[in-house]
Amino acid sequence: MRSRYTAYVMRDAAYLRASWHPRTCPPTVDLDAPVWMGLEVKSVHALDDDHAEVEFVARYRIGGGRAVRMRERSRFEREGGRWRYVDGDVI
């Protein structure tokens, strides 16, 4: 989760796509809008050896507007020894 957040901050679309599960990876990743301001991982739950959920809060700002907090529960799956982002629910 932290490496994906860093990739968003650094606008590294190649890393984001490489760390996304192939069955849910979008054809393009839009990195233009927000300025990311911080990440707080709230919880990590291993569901089994190859599935986990991470709940986090990320703060960002668009343009000169106010900071926004986004809370998400993300699902990850281990594939080929690497954890890949599958999807998430904003909560």
Secondary structure, 3 states (H helix, E strand, C coil): CHHHHHHHHHCCHHHHHHCECCCCCCCCCCCCCCEEEEEEEEEEEEEECCEEEEEEEEEEECCCCCCEEEEEEEEEEEECCEEEEEEEEEC
